[in-house]
């Protein structure tokens, strides 16, 4: 897990946003969390998105990609992104652009 976190940190430093399904073991102090999930976007244009739920993760990534496309002057729509979805067990999931807290994990996620 430490190796994956190191590779991910290098990838973020190259300007590529990285999704992790679980919080890496390097997230100890609040300064480290803030650096890797928020300040890294200011410094490198990329950040870690930490989300265990694959549906929520894909929506967060699509929102991020759409915003990056807008900055490039491209159409931000890369497909229909609904903010409400259903899992196979019929549990409804919703996510807003303002959501920045993972309910399963108190780790701060980037604000979009």
PDB file as gemmi writes it, atoms N, CA and C in Angstrom:
CRYST1    1.000    1.000    1.000  90.00  90.00  90.00 P 1                      
ATOM      1  N   UNK A   1       0.822  -1.194   0.000  1.00  0.00           N  
ATOM      2  CA  UNK A   1       0.000   0.000   0.000  1.00  0.00           C  
ATOM      3  C   UNK A   1       0.865   1.257   0.000  1.00  0.00           C  
ATOM      4  N   UNK A   2       1.995   1.232   0.701  1.00  0.00           N  
ATOM      5  CA  UNK A   2       2.878   2.397   0.720  1.00  0.00           C  
ATOM      6  C   UNK A   2       3.448   2.661  -0.665  1.00  0.00           C  
ATOM      7  N   UNK A   3       3.772   1.579  -1.390  1.00  0.00           N  
ATOM      8  CA  UNK A   3       4.318   1.730  -2.738  1.00  0.00           C  
ATOM      9  C   UNK A   3       3.276   2.361  -3.658  1.00  0.00           C  
ATOM     10  N   UNK A   4       2.028   1.922  -3.560  1.00  0.00           N  
ATOM     11  CA  UNK A   4       0.959   2.496  -4.383  1.00  0.00           C  
ATOM     12  C   UNK A   4       0.759   3.971  -4.054  1.00  0.00           C  
ATOM     13  N   UNK A   5       0.840   4.317  -2.774  1.00  0.00           N  
ATOM     14  CA  UNK A   5       0.688   5.718  -2.378  1.00  0.00           C  
ATOM     15  C   UNK A   5       1.834   6.560  -2.931  1.00  0.00           C  
ATOM     16  N   UNK A   6       3.048   6.025  -2.918  1.00  0.00           N  
ATOM     17  CA  UNK A   6       4.195   6.753  -3.456  1.00  0.00           C  
ATOM     18  C   UNK A   6       4.055   6.949  -4.963  1.00  0.00           C  
ATOM     19  N   UNK A   7       3.630   5.914  -5.669  1.00  0.00           N  
ATOM     20  CA  UNK A   7       3.409   6.029  -7.114  1.00  0.00           C  
ATOM     21  C   UNK A   7       2.302   7.047  -7.383  1.00  0.00           C  
ATOM     22  N   UNK A   8       1.224   6.979  -6.586  1.00  0.00           N  
ATOM     23  CA  UNK A   8       0.128   7.934  -6.740  1.00  0.00           C  
ATOM     24  C   UNK A   8       0.570   9.362  -6.490  1.00  0.00           C  
ATOM     25  N   UNK A   9       1.404   9.578  -5.475  1.00  0.00           N  
ATOM     26  CA  UNK A   9       1.896  10.927  -5.178  1.00  0.00           C  
ATOM     27  C   UNK A   9       2.737  11.456  -6.333  1.00  0.00           C  
ATOM     28  N   UNK A  10       3.542  10.596  -6.924  1.00  0.00           N  
ATOM     29  CA  UNK A  10       4.320  10.999  -8.093  1.00  0.00           C  
ATOM     30  C   UNK A  10       3.431  11.341  -9.272  1.00  0.00           C  
ATOM     31  N   UNK A  11       2.368  10.583  -9.437  1.00  0.00           N  
ATOM     32  CA  UNK A  11       1.429  10.830 -10.530  1.00  0.00           C  
ATOM     33  C   UNK A  11       0.697  12.151 -10.322  1.00  0.00           C  
ATOM     34  N   UNK A  12       0.288  12.434  -9.084  1.00  0.00           N  
ATOM     35  CA  UNK A  12      -0.350  13.716  -8.776  1.00  0.00           C  
ATOM     36  C   UNK A  12       0.629  14.855  -9.054  1.00  0.00           C  
ATOM     37  N   UNK A  13       1.894  14.678  -8.691  1.00  0.00           N  
ATOM     38  CA  UNK A  13       2.903  15.709  -8.941  1.00  0.00           C  
ATOM     39  C   UNK A  13       3.101  15.961 -10.433  1.00  0.00           C  
ATOM     40  N   UNK A  14       2.780  14.974 -11.269  1.00  0.00           N  
ATOM     41  CA  UNK A  14       2.849  15.151 -12.725  1.00  0.00           C  
ATOM     42  C   UNK A  14       1.605  15.844 -13.279  1.00  0.00           C  
ATOM     43  N   UNK A  15       0.617  16.085 -12.419  1.00  0.00           N  
ATOM     44  CA  UNK A  15      -0.587  16.782 -12.851  1.00  0.00           C  
ATOM     45  C   UNK A  15      -1.745  15.879 -13.205  1.00  0.00           C  
ATOM     46  N   UNK A  16      -1.694  14.632 -12.784  1.00  0.00           N  
ATOM     47  CA  UNK A  16      -2.750  13.669 -13.090  1.00  0.00           C  
ATOM     48  C   UNK A  16      -3.486  13.324 -11.797  1.00  0.00           C  
ATOM     49  N   UNK A  17      -4.800  13.559 -11.771  1.00  0.00           N  
ATOM     50  CA  UNK A  17      -5.605  13.230 -10.598  1.00  0.00           C  
ATOM     51  C   UNK A  17      -5.671  11.721 -10.430  1.00  0.00           C  
ATOM     52  N   UNK A  18      -5.565  11.262  -9.192  1.00  0.00           N  
ATOM     53  CA  UNK A  18      -5.507   9.834  -8.885  1.00  0.00           C  
ATOM     54  C   UNK A  18      -6.667   9.460  -7.965  1.00  0.00           C  
ATOM     55  N   UNK A  19      -7.344   8.366  -8.295  1.00  0.00           N  
ATOM     56  CA  UNK A  19      -8.400   7.835  -7.429  1.00  0.00           C  
ATOM     57  C   UNK A  19      -7.837   6.680  -6.622  1.00  0.00           C  
ATOM     58  N   UNK A  20      -8.104   6.694  -5.319  1.00  0.00           N  
ATOM     59  CA  UNK A  20      -7.762   5.583  -4.437  1.00  0.00           C  
ATOM     60  C   UNK A  20      -9.042   5.092  -3.788  1.00  0.00           C  
ATOM     61  N   UNK A  21      -9.218   3.787  -3.754  1.00  0.00           N  
ATOM     62  CA  UNK A  21     -10.410   3.208  -3.147  1.00  0.00           C  
ATOM     63  C   UNK A  21     -10.370   3.221  -1.631  1.00  0.00           C  
ATOM     64  N   UNK A  22      -9.191   3.302  -1.077  1.00  0.00           N  
ATOM     65  CA  UNK A  22      -9.035   3.351   0.382  1.00  0.00           C  
ATOM     66  C   UNK A  22      -7.981   4.386   0.729  1.00  0.00           C  
ATOM     67  N   UNK A  23      -8.130   4.962   1.896  1.00  0.00           N  
ATOM     68  CA  UNK A  23      -7.153   5.954   2.335  1.00  0.00           C  
ATOM     69  C   UNK A  23      -5.804   5.278   2.526  1.00  0.00           C  
ATOM     70  N   UNK A  24      -4.748   5.832   1.952  1.00  0.00           N  
ATOM     71  CA  UNK A  24      -3.429   5.227   2.112  1.00  0.00           C  
ATOM     72  C   UNK A  24      -2.904   5.416   3.531  1.00  0.00           C  
ATOM     73  N   UNK A  25      -1.976   4.566   3.953  1.00  0.00           N  
ATOM     74  CA  UNK A  25      -1.460   4.646   5.322  1.00  0.00           C  
ATOM     75  C   UNK A  25      -0.600   5.879   5.584  1.00  0.00           C  
ATOM     76  N   UNK A  26      -0.333   6.683   4.572  1.00  0.00           N  
ATOM     77  CA  UNK A  26       0.501   7.870   4.775  1.00  0.00           C  
ATOM     78  C   UNK A  26      -0.290   9.058   5.297  1.00  0.00           C  
ATOM     79  N   UNK A  27      -1.622   8.934   5.331  1.00  0.00           N  
ATOM     80  CA  UNK A  27      -2.442  10.060   5.770  1.00  0.00           C  
ATOM     81  C   UNK A  27      -2.561  10.055   7.285  1.00  0.00           C  
ATOM     82  N   UNK A  28      -1.654  10.736   7.941  1.00  0.00           N  
ATOM     83  CA  UNK A  28      -1.676  10.776   9.388  1.00  0.00           C  
ATOM     84  C   UNK A  28      -2.147  12.113   9.905  1.00  0.00           C  
ATOM     85  N   UNK A  29      -1.368  13.143   9.673  1.00  0.00           N  
ATOM     86  CA  UNK A  29      -1.702  14.464  10.180  1.00  0.00           C  
ATOM     87  C   UNK A  29      -2.583  15.240   9.225  1.00  0.00           C  
ATOM     88  N   UNK A  30      -3.296  16.230   9.742  1.00  0.00           N  
ATOM     89  CA  UNK A  30      -4.193  17.015   8.894  1.00  0.00           C  
ATOM     90  C   UNK A  30      -3.464  17.785   7.793  1.00  0.00           C  
ATOM     91  N   UNK A  31      -2.205  18.169   8.035  1.00  0.00           N  
ATOM     92  CA  UNK A  31      -1.450  18.890   7.012  1.00  0.00           C  
ATOM     93  C   UNK A  31      -1.180  18.004   5.800  1.00  0.00           C  
ATOM     94  N   UNK A  32      -0.875  16.736   6.055  1.00  0.00           N  
ATOM     95  CA  UNK A  32      -0.623  15.794   4.960  1.00  0.00           C  
ATOM     96  C   UNK A  32      -1.902  15.563   4.165  1.00  0.00           C  
ATOM     97  N   UNK A  33      -3.013  15.381   4.859  1.00  0.00           N  
ATOM     98  CA  UNK A  33      -4.303  15.178   4.190  1.00  0.00           C  
ATOM     99  C   UNK A  33      -4.634  16.385   3.318  1.00  0.00           C  
ATOM    100  N   UNK A  34      -4.481  17.583   3.873  1.00  0.00           N  
ATOM    101  CA  UNK A  34      -4.781  18.799   3.118  1.00  0.00           C  
ATOM    102  C   UNK A  34      -3.870  18.929   1.910  1.00  0.00           C  
ATOM    103  N   UNK A  35      -2.592  18.632   2.075  1.00  0.00           N  
ATOM    104  CA  UNK A  35      -1.655  18.721   0.959  1.00  0.00           C  
ATOM    105  C   UNK A  35      -2.035  17.765  -0.164  1.00  0.00           C  
ATOM    106  N   UNK A  36      -2.324  16.525   0.175  1.00  0.00           N  
ATOM    107  CA  UNK A  36      -2.582  15.520  -0.856  1.00  0.00           C  
ATOM    108  C   UNK A  36      -3.968  15.624  -1.482  1.00  0.00           C  
ATOM    109  N   UNK A  37      -4.932  16.190  -0.784  1.00  0.00           N  
ATOM    110  CA  UNK A  37      -6.289  16.216  -1.329  1.00  0.00           C  
ATOM    111  C   UNK A  37      -6.755  17.597  -1.764  1.00  0.00           C  
ATOM    112  N   UNK A  38      -6.077  18.660  -1.353  1.00  0.00           N  
ATOM    113  CA  UNK A  38      -6.541  19.997  -1.721  1.00  0.00           C  
ATOM    114  C   UNK A  38      -5.420  20.882  -2.254  1.00  0.00           C  
ATOM    115  N   UNK A  39      -4.362  21.081  -1.477  1.00  0.00           N  
ATOM    116  CA  UNK A  39      -3.297  21.983  -1.907  1.00  0.00           C  
ATOM    117  C   UNK A  39      -2.560  21.470  -3.136  1.00  0.00           C  
ATOM    118  N   UNK A  40      -2.546  20.158  -3.318  1.00  0.00           N  
ATOM    119  CA  UNK A  40      -1.859  19.608  -4.490  1.00  0.00           C  
ATOM    120  C   UNK A  40      -2.516  20.083  -5.778  1.00  0.00           C  
ATOM    121  N   UNK A  41      -3.821  20.355  -5.745  1.00  0.00           N  
ATOM    122  CA  UNK A  41      -4.486  20.858  -6.951  1.00  0.00           C  
ATOM    123  C   UNK A  41      -3.983  22.259  -7.294  1.00  0.00           C  
ATOM    124  N   UNK A  42      -3.754  23.089  -6.277  1.00  0.00           N  
ATOM    125  CA  UNK A  42      -3.205  24.424  -6.514  1.00  0.00           C  
ATOM    126  C   UNK A  42      -1.777  24.336  -7.049  1.00  0.00           C  
ATOM    127  N   UNK A  43      -0.990  23.414  -6.495  1.00  0.00           N  
ATOM    128  CA  UNK A  43       0.416  23.298  -6.874  1.00  0.00           C  
ATOM    129  C   UNK A  43       0.625  22.592  -8.208  1.00  0.00           C  
ATOM    130  N   UNK A  44      -0.102  21.489  -8.427  1.00  0.00           N  
ATOM    131  CA  UNK A  44       0.160  20.632  -9.583  1.00  0.00           C  
ATOM    132  C   UNK A  44      -1.012  20.520 -10.553  1.00  0.00           C  
ATOM    133  N   UNK A  45      -2.188  21.006 -10.155  1.00  0.00           N  
ATOM    134  CA  UNK A  45      -3.371  20.848 -10.997  1.00  0.00           C  
ATOM    135  C   UNK A  45      -3.996  19.470 -10.881  1.00  0.00           C  
ATOM    136  N   UNK A  46      -3.633  18.719  -9.858  1.00  0.00           N  
ATOM    137  CA  UNK A  46      -4.161  17.367  -9.656  1.00  0.00           C  
ATOM    138  C   UNK A  46      -4.255  17.095  -8.164  1.00  0.00           C  
ATOM    139  N   UNK A  47      -4.979  16.026  -7.823  1.00  0.00           N  
ATOM    140  CA  UNK A  47      -5.174  15.686  -6.414  1.00  0.00           C  
ATOM    141  C   UNK A  47      -5.535  14.220  -6.286  1.00  0.00           C  
ATOM    142  N   UNK A  48      -5.560  13.727  -5.050  1.00  0.00           N  
ATOM    143  CA  UNK A  48      -6.091  12.402  -4.761  1.00  0.00           C  
ATOM    144  C   UNK A  48      -7.595  12.528  -4.558  1.00  0.00           C  
ATOM    145  N   UNK A  49      -8.346  11.618  -5.128  1.00  0.00           N  
ATOM    146  CA  UNK A  49      -9.764  11.463  -4.824  1.00  0.00           C  
ATOM    147  C   UNK A  49      -9.871  10.129  -4.107  1.00  0.00           C  
ATOM    148  N   UNK A  50     -10.299  10.158  -2.862  1.00  0.00           N  
ATOM    149  CA  UNK A  50     -10.364   8.941  -2.052  1.00  0.00           C  
ATOM    150  C   UNK A  50     -11.829   8.616  -1.803  1.00  0.00           C  
ATOM    151  N   UNK A  51     -12.281   7.523  -2.398  1.00  0.00           N  
ATOM    152  CA  UNK A  51     -13.684   7.120  -2.287  1.00  0.00           C  
ATOM    153  C   UNK A  51     -13.779   5.621  -2.493  1.00  0.00           C  
ATOM    154  N   UNK A  52     -14.395   4.924  -1.539  1.00  0.00           N  
ATOM    155  CA  UNK A  52     -14.533   3.468  -1.638  1.00  0.00           C  
ATOM    156  C   UNK A  52     -15.655   3.047  -2.570  1.00  0.00           C  
ATOM    157  N   UNK A  53     -16.725   3.814  -2.621  1.00  0.00           N  
ATOM    158  CA  UNK A  53     -17.868   3.449  -3.450  1.00  0.00           C  
ATOM    159  C   UNK A  53     -17.542   3.731  -4.923  1.00  0.00           C  
ATOM    160  N   UNK A  54     -17.560   2.707  -5.786  1.00  0.00           N  
ATOM    161  CA  UNK A  54     -17.164   2.912  -7.181  1.00  0.00           C  
ATOM    162  C   UNK A  54     -18.096   3.841  -7.954  1.00  0.00           C  
ATOM    163  N   UNK A  55     -19.363   3.871  -7.608  1.00  0.00           N  
ATOM    164  CA  UNK A  55     -20.294   4.758  -8.311  1.00  0.00           C  
ATOM    165  C   UNK A  55     -20.003   6.209  -7.952  1.00  0.00           C  
ATOM    166  N   UNK A  56     -19.829   6.482  -6.665  1.00  0.00           N  
ATOM    167  CA  UNK A  56     -19.490   7.842  -6.245  1.00  0.00           C  
ATOM    168  C   UNK A  56     -18.134   8.258  -6.811  1.00  0.00           C  
ATOM    169  N   UNK A  57     -17.180   7.334  -6.795  1.00  0.00           N  
ATOM    170  CA  UNK A  57     -15.845   7.639  -7.318  1.00  0.00           C  
ATOM    171  C   UNK A  57     -15.913   8.005  -8.793  1.00  0.00           C  
ATOM    172  N   UNK A  58     -16.675   7.245  -9.566  1.00  0.00           N  
ATOM    173  CA  UNK A  58     -16.763   7.539 -10.999  1.00  0.00           C  
ATOM    174  C   UNK A  58     -17.420   8.893 -11.229  1.00  0.00           C  
ATOM    175  N   UNK A  59     -18.412   9.240 -10.421  1.00  0.00           N  
ATOM    176  CA  UNK A  59     -19.048  10.546 -10.568  1.00  0.00           C  
ATOM    177  C   UNK A  59     -18.081  11.676 -10.216  1.00  0.00           C  
ATOM    178  N   UNK A  60     -17.316  11.495  -9.142  1.00  0.00           N  
ATOM    179  CA  UNK A  60     -16.325  12.510  -8.774  1.00  0.00           C  
ATOM    180  C   UNK A  60     -15.281  12.683  -9.874  1.00  0.00           C  
ATOM    181  N   UNK A  61     -14.844  11.575 -10.454  1.00  0.00           N  
ATOM    182  CA  UNK A  61     -13.863  11.648 -11.536  1.00  0.00           C  
ATOM    183  C   UNK A  61     -14.452  12.315 -12.774  1.00  0.00           C  
ATOM    184  N   UNK A  62     -15.701  12.002 -13.111  1.00  0.00           N  
ATOM    185  CA  UNK A  62     -16.337  12.637 -14.267  1.00  0.00           C  
ATOM    186  C   UNK A  62     -16.530  14.135 -14.044  1.00  0.00           C  
ATOM    187  N   UNK A  63     -16.884  14.534 -12.826  1.00  0.00           N  
ATOM    188  CA  UNK A  63     -16.986  15.962 -12.519  1.00  0.00           C  
ATOM    189  C   UNK A  63     -15.629  16.639 -12.677  1.00  0.00           C  
ATOM    190  N   UNK A  64     -14.586  15.992 -12.194  1.00  0.00           N  
ATOM    191  CA  UNK A  64     -13.235  16.544 -12.310  1.00  0.00           C  
ATOM    192  C   UNK A  64     -12.821  16.674 -13.780  1.00  0.00           C  
ATOM    193  N   UNK A  65     -13.080  15.640 -14.565  1.00  0.00           N  
ATOM    194  CA  UNK A  65     -12.729  15.667 -15.989  1.00  0.00           C  
ATOM    195  C   UNK A  65     -13.513  16.763 -16.707  1.00  0.00           C  
ATOM    196  N   UNK A  66     -14.803  16.895 -16.385  1.00  0.00           N  
ATOM    197  CA  UNK A  66     -15.617  17.940 -17.003  1.00  0.00           C  
ATOM    198  C   UNK A  66     -15.077  19.328 -16.720  1.00  0.00           C  
ATOM    199  N   UNK A  67     -14.659  19.569 -15.485  1.00  0.00           N  
ATOM    200  CA  UNK A  67     -14.095  20.876 -15.137  1.00  0.00           C  
ATOM    201  C   UNK A  67     -12.764  21.117 -15.853  1.00  0.00           C  
ATOM    202  N   UNK A  68     -11.963  20.076 -15.986  1.00  0.00           N  
ATOM    203  CA  UNK A  68     -10.695  20.216 -16.706  1.00  0.00           C  
ATOM    204  C   UNK A  68     -10.954  20.517 -18.181  1.00  0.00           C  
ATOM    205  N   UNK A  69     -11.962  19.880 -18.767  1.00  0.00           N  
ATOM    206  CA  UNK A  69     -12.307  20.140 -20.167  1.00  0.00           C  
ATOM    207  C   UNK A  69     -12.782  21.582 -20.349  1.00  0.00           C  
ATOM    208  N   UNK A  70     -13.559  22.089 -19.390  1.00  0.00           N  
ATOM    209  CA  UNK A  70     -14.011  23.480 -19.461  1.00  0.00           C  
ATOM    210  C   UNK A  70     -12.826  24.436 -19.463  1.00  0.00           C  
ATOM    211  N   UNK A  71     -11.832  24.164 -18.616  1.00  0.00           N  
ATOM    212  CA  UNK A  71     -10.644  25.016 -18.555  1.00  0.00           C  
ATOM    213  C   UNK A  71      -9.899  25.033 -19.884  1.00  0.00           C  
ATOM    214  N   UNK A  72      -9.985  23.928 -20.628  1.00  0.00           N  
ATOM    215  CA  UNK A  72      -9.322  23.838 -21.931  1.00  0.00           C  
ATOM    216  C   UNK A  72     -10.183  24.396 -23.062  1.00  0.00           C  
ATOM    217  N   UNK A  73     -11.389  24.842 -22.727  1.00  0.00           N  
ATOM    218  CA  UNK A  73     -12.282  25.376 -23.740  1.00  0.00           C  
ATOM    219  C   UNK A  73     -13.021  24.304 -24.518  1.00  0.00           C  
ATOM    220  N   UNK A  74     -13.046  23.094 -23.992  1.00  0.00           N  
ATOM    221  CA  UNK A  74     -13.745  21.991 -24.639  1.00  0.00           C  
ATOM    222  C   UNK A  74     -15.124  21.832 -24.022  1.00  0.00           C  
ATOM    223  N   UNK A  75     -15.976  21.117 -24.700  1.00  0.00           N  
ATOM    224  CA  UNK A  75     -17.296  20.810 -24.154  1.00  0.00           C  
ATOM    225  C   UNK A  75     -17.093  20.012 -22.873  1.00  0.00           C  
ATOM    226  N   UNK A  76     -17.732  20.450 -21.801  1.00  0.00           N  
ATOM    227  CA  UNK A  76     -17.523  19.770 -20.519  1.00  0.00           C  
ATOM    228  C   UNK A  76     -18.300  18.471 -20.423  1.00  0.00           C  
ATOM    229  N   UNK A  77     -19.235  18.252 -21.330  1.00  0.00           N  
ATOM    230  CA  UNK A  77     -20.063  17.050 -21.277  1.00  0.00           C  
ATOM    231  C   UNK A  77     -19.343  15.897 -21.962  1.00  0.00           C  
ATOM    232  N   UNK A  78     -18.951  14.903 -21.181  1.00  0.00           N  
ATOM    233  CA  UNK A  78     -18.318  13.717 -21.761  1.00  0.00           C  
ATOM    234  C   UNK A  78     -19.243  12.528 -21.661  1.00  0.00           C  
ATOM    235  N   UNK A  79     -20.458  12.787 -21.329  1.00  0.00           N  
ATOM    236  CA  UNK A  79     -21.453  11.740 -21.153  1.00  0.00           C  
ATOM    237  C   UNK A  79     -22.454  12.213 -20.133  1.00  0.00           C  
ATOM    238  N   UNK A  80     -23.560  11.574 -20.089  1.00  0.00           N  
ATOM    239  CA  UNK A  80     -24.610  11.967 -19.154  1.00  0.00           C  
ATOM    240  C   UNK A  80     -24.175  11.608 -17.740  1.00  0.00           C  
ATOM    241  N   UNK A  81     -23.993  12.581 -16.903  1.00  0.00           N  
ATOM    242  CA  UNK A  81     -23.622  12.352 -15.511  1.00  0.00           C  
ATOM    243  C   UNK A  81     -24.815  12.716 -14.650  1.00  0.00           C  
ATOM    244  N   UNK A  82     -25.417  11.721 -14.073  1.00  0.00           N  
ATOM    245  CA  UNK A  82     -26.546  11.947 -13.181  1.00  0.00           C  
ATOM    246  C   UNK A  82     -26.016  12.040 -11.763  1.00  0.00           C  
ATOM    247  N   UNK A  83     -26.602  12.896 -10.980  1.00  0.00           N  
ATOM    248  CA  UNK A  83     -26.180  13.008  -9.590  1.00  0.00           C  
ATOM    249  C   UNK A  83     -26.942  12.043  -8.695  1.00  0.00           C  
ATOM    250  N   UNK A  84     -27.820  11.253  -9.296  1.00  0.00           N  
ATOM    251  CA  UNK A  84     -28.514  10.202  -8.551  1.00  0.00           C  
ATOM    252  C   UNK A  84     -28.334   8.904  -9.312  1.00  0.00           C  
ATOM    253  N   UNK A  85     -28.137   7.853  -8.595  1.00  0.00           N  
ATOM    254  CA  UNK A  85     -27.888   6.563  -9.214  1.00  0.00           C  
ATOM    255  C   UNK A  85     -28.424   5.485  -8.294  1.00  0.00           C  
ATOM    256  N   UNK A  86     -28.584   4.285  -8.854  1.00  0.00           N  
ATOM    257  CA  UNK A  86     -28.996   3.165  -8.024  1.00  0.00           C  
ATOM    258  C   UNK A  86     -27.965   2.063  -8.129  1.00  0.00           C  
ATOM    259  N   UNK A  87     -27.690   1.460  -7.010  1.00  0.00           N  
ATOM    260  CA  UNK A  87     -26.788   0.318  -6.972  1.00  0.00           C  
ATOM    261  C   UNK A  87     -27.583  -0.921  -7.348  1.00  0.00           C  
ATOM    262  N   UNK A  88     -26.900  -2.025  -7.594  1.00  0.00           N  
ATOM    263  CA  UNK A  88     -27.612  -3.265  -7.913  1.00  0.00           C  
ATOM    264  C   UNK A  88     -28.601  -3.697  -6.836  1.00  0.00           C  
ATOM    265  N   UNK A  89     -28.355  -3.333  -5.580  1.00  0.00           N  
ATOM    266  CA  UNK A  89     -29.280  -3.698  -4.505  1.00  0.00           C  
ATOM    267  C   UNK A  89     -30.416  -2.679  -4.342  1.00  0.00           C  
ATOM    268  N   UNK A  90     -30.587  -1.807  -5.358  1.00  0.00           N  
ATOM    269  CA  UNK A  90     -31.637  -0.785  -5.423  1.00  0.00           C  
ATOM    270  C   UNK A  90     -31.495   0.331  -4.393  1.00  0.00           C  
ATOM    271  N   UNK A  91     -30.358   0.401  -3.732  1.00  0.00           N  
ATOM    272  CA  UNK A  91     -30.112   1.512  -2.814  1.00  0.00           C  
ATOM    273  C   UNK A  91     -29.744   2.732  -3.650  1.00  0.00           C  
ATOM    274  N   UNK A  92     -30.433   3.847  -3.409  1.00  0.00           N  
ATOM    275  CA  UNK A  92     -30.159   5.047  -4.185  1.00  0.00           C  
ATOM    276  C   UNK A  92     -28.959   5.784  -3.608  1.00  0.00           C  
ATOM    277  N   UNK A  93     -28.113   6.253  -4.495  1.00  0.00           N  
ATOM    278  CA  UNK A  93     -26.923   7.006  -4.112  1.00  0.00           C  
ATOM    279  C   UNK A  93     -27.025   8.362  -4.782  1.00  0.00           C  
ATOM    280  N   UNK A  94     -26.758   9.405  -4.049  1.00  0.00           N  
ATOM    281  CA  UNK A  94     -26.708  10.713  -4.683  1.00  0.00           C  
ATOM    282  C   UNK A  94     -25.444  11.414  -4.228  1.00  0.00           C  
ATOM    283  N   UNK A  95     -24.952  12.271  -5.094  1.00  0.00           N  
ATOM    284  CA  UNK A  95     -23.741  13.024  -4.789  1.00  0.00           C  
ATOM    285  C   UNK A  95     -23.893  14.400  -5.413  1.00  0.00           C  
ATOM    286  N   UNK A  96     -23.479  15.403  -4.710  1.00  0.00           N  
ATOM    287  CA  UNK A  96     -23.564  16.754  -5.250  1.00  0.00           C  
ATOM    288  C   UNK A  96     -22.159  17.264  -5.506  1.00  0.00           C  
ATOM    289  N   UNK A  97     -22.085  18.330  -6.295  1.00  0.00           N  
ATOM    290  CA  UNK A  97     -20.778  18.916  -6.565  1.00  0.00           C  
ATOM    291  C   UNK A  97     -20.169  19.502  -5.302  1.00  0.00           C  
ATOM    292  N   UNK A  98     -21.000  19.800  -4.306  1.00  0.00           N  
ATOM    293  CA  UNK A  98     -20.507  20.382  -3.060  1.00  0.00           C  
ATOM    294  C   UNK A  98     -20.037  19.336  -2.061  1.00  0.00           C  
ATOM    295  N   UNK A  99     -20.336  18.065  -2.330  1.00  0.00           N  
ATOM    296  CA  UNK A  99     -19.992  17.024  -1.365  1.00  0.00           C  
ATOM    297  C   UNK A  99     -18.475  16.878  -1.296  1.00  0.00           C  
ATOM    298  N   UNK A 100     -17.929  16.960  -0.105  1.00  0.00           N  
ATOM    299  CA  UNK A 100     -16.485  16.819   0.040  1.00  0.00           C  
ATOM    300  C   UNK A 100     -16.100  15.986   1.255  1.00  0.00           C  
ATOM    301  N   UNK A 101     -17.045  15.320   1.858  1.00  0.00           N  
ATOM    302  CA  UNK A 101     -16.756  14.431   2.975  1.00  0.00           C  
ATOM    303  C   UNK A 101     -17.234  13.037   2.614  1.00  0.00           C  
ATOM    304  N   UNK A 102     -16.377  12.067   2.783  1.00  0.00           N  
ATOM    305  CA  UNK A 102     -16.749  10.678   2.559  1.00  0.00           C  
ATOM    306  C   UNK A 102     -17.425  10.192   3.832  1.00  0.00           C  
ATOM    307  N   UNK A 103     -18.709   9.784   3.768  1.00  0.00           N  
ATOM    308  CA  UNK A 103     -19.399   9.407   5.000  1.00  0.00           C  
ATOM    309  C   UNK A 103     -18.810   8.183   5.688  1.00  0.00           C  
ATOM    310  N   UNK A 104     -18.127   7.292   4.957  1.00  0.00           N  
ATOM    311  CA  UNK A 104     -17.525   6.123   5.588  1.00  0.00           C  
ATOM    312  C   UNK A 104     -16.181   6.452   6.227  1.00  0.00           C  
ATOM    313  N   UNK A 105     -15.621   7.581   5.868  1.00  0.00           N  
ATOM    314  CA  UNK A 105     -14.280   7.918   6.299  1.00  0.00           C  
ATOM    315  C   UNK A 105     -14.229   9.429   6.494  1.00  0.00           C  
ATOM    316  N   UNK A 106     -13.811   9.927   7.624  1.00  0.00           N  
ATOM    317  CA  UNK A 106     -13.829  11.362   7.851  1.00  0.00           C  
ATOM    318  C   UNK A 106     -12.739  12.123   7.101  1.00  0.00           C  
ATOM    319  N   UNK A 107     -12.143  11.510   6.103  1.00  0.00           N  
ATOM    320  CA  UNK A 107     -11.095  12.154   5.330  1.00  0.00           C  
ATOM    321  C   UNK A 107     -11.694  13.207   4.411  1.00  0.00           C  
ATOM    322  N   UNK A 108     -11.126  14.397   4.406  1.00  0.00           N  
ATOM    323  CA  UNK A 108     -11.622  15.451   3.530  1.00  0.00           C  
ATOM    324  C   UNK A 108     -11.302  15.126   2.085  1.00  0.00           C  
ATOM    325  N   UNK A 109     -12.287  15.309   1.241  1.00  0.00           N  
ATOM    326  CA  UNK A 109     -12.091  15.146  -0.191  1.00  0.00           C  
ATOM    327  C   UNK A 109     -12.052  16.522  -0.825  1.00  0.00           C  
ATOM    328  N   UNK A 110     -11.488  16.651  -2.002  1.00  0.00           N  
ATOM    329  CA  UNK A 110     -11.409  17.957  -2.649  1.00  0.00           C  
ATOM    330  C   UNK A 110     -12.792  18.530  -2.945  1.00  0.00           C  
ATOM    331  N   UNK A 111     -12.909  19.819  -2.841  1.00  0.00           N  
ATOM    332  CA  UNK A 111     -14.149  20.503  -3.176  1.00  0.00           C  
ATOM    333  C   UNK A 111     -14.105  20.886  -4.639  1.00  0.00           C  
ATOM    334  N   UNK A 112     -15.175  20.630  -5.337  1.00  0.00           N  
ATOM    335  CA  UNK A 112     -15.231  20.952  -6.768  1.00  0.00           C  
ATOM    336  C   UNK A 112     -15.933  22.248  -7.003  1.00  0.00           C  
TER     337      UNK A 112                                                      
END                                                                             
